Amino acid sequence: MNPLFEEEFRFNQASRPSWESSQQHRNTVTRYLKQLSSVQGDRLCVLGAGNCNDLDLNQLLQVYDEIHLVDLDQSALEYALEAQNLSEESAVFCHTGDLTGVGEQLAELSRKEDTSQSLLDEVLEELSGSNPLELPGPFDVVCSTCILSQLVLQVIHAVGETDPRFEELMQAVRAQHYRTIVDLITPGGSGLIVSDFVSSESAADLKQVPDFQFTQYLSQLLSSRNFFHGVHPGILLSQLQGKSPLAKQVYNLEMLPPWRWDLGMRQYAVAGIRFERIP
Ligand SMILES: C[S@@+](CC[C@H](N)C(=O)[O-])C[C@H]1O[C@@H](n2cnc3c(N)ncnc32)[C@H](O)[C@@H]1O
């Protein structure tokens, strides 16, 4: 079994009882996704759907004709549908698989004492290609929800943050994920990137800080470099701006106000970016 995937399964198992505590986060993600549906018949695709603690699928079915949930963890998706009484719902489709296509090679790298340069080159080559999962796209709306920090964590576990080629590999994984999102959006459709970027493990006051001080508190965390590797909200935004190869394909790019995700055992600060794909 892939130890990197096993960790994802363990996290999903542990976070199953978080439906109640995730309410505010779920309401926020669901509200943004409902706003992005523009016409009857829209199809939504969610990457990293997992337990769907962050998606009120019944509300989303009021505005989307089809919802496609994508994740490594089939049991998390099955749990999510059962928990929301949607196991028999024909408008919800589950797609199980590795969105990077390099999960097995990353696991192999994690088992080696020294990073194999040839294997790493192979991984980079594969990451430069297109989305390895054959999803029935394009979709009117595509959402990536709190999966990016996990993808970066898999890179950390594969080679370690001190490896001289860590940044190169991490950036390639991030860039591939962004390309996957944009490629899956139909021209004229919309994207929503949701990413946790710091938790109460390193920012103990995250839960207590009053709402009116939240943004200022986060600015302080970011300027003291207290955030998850590779998912600083400014960096997440810059992937779709300026000279980035994807910038020409998107417009109406907007950074949403940050919010909190209470997972019970831990609290997270979450960034949201919404945009449209040029028709
Ligand atoms: C932090 S969870 C997202 C939270 C989830 N949306 C929820 O509310 O329960 C990240 C999800 O990404 C999935 N994931 C991680 N790596 C993946 C990969 N390479 N391909 C597909 N899914 C992956 C995990 O299985 C997990 O369900």
The ligand as a Gaussian input file, in Angstrom:
#p B3LYP/6-31G(d) Opt

LIG

0 1
 C       -8.075000      17.840000       3.390000
 S       -8.989000      16.725000       2.434000
 C      -10.212000      17.765000       1.708000
 C      -11.357000      17.934000       2.607000
 C      -12.654000      17.408000       2.031000
 N      -13.066000      18.255000       0.936000
 C      -13.681000      17.323000       3.126000
 O      -14.427000      18.275000       3.351000
 O      -13.755000      16.296000       3.767000
 C       -7.958000      16.456000       1.014000
 C       -8.524000      15.380000       0.123000
 O       -7.658000      15.245000      -1.002000
 C       -7.571000      13.878000      -1.328000
 N       -6.315000      13.663000      -2.072000
 C       -5.051000      13.825000      -1.622000
 N       -4.166000      13.539000      -2.582000
 C       -4.871000      13.219000      -3.691000
 C       -4.516000      12.828000      -5.010000
 N       -3.235000      12.720000      -5.366000
 N       -5.503000      12.573000      -5.894000
 C       -6.807000      12.668000      -5.521000
 N       -7.208000      13.035000      -4.277000
 C       -6.253000      13.293000      -3.372000
 C       -7.588000      13.167000       0.011000
 O       -7.976000      11.816000      -0.107000
 C       -8.596000      14.013000       0.791000
 O       -9.887000      13.504000       0.698000

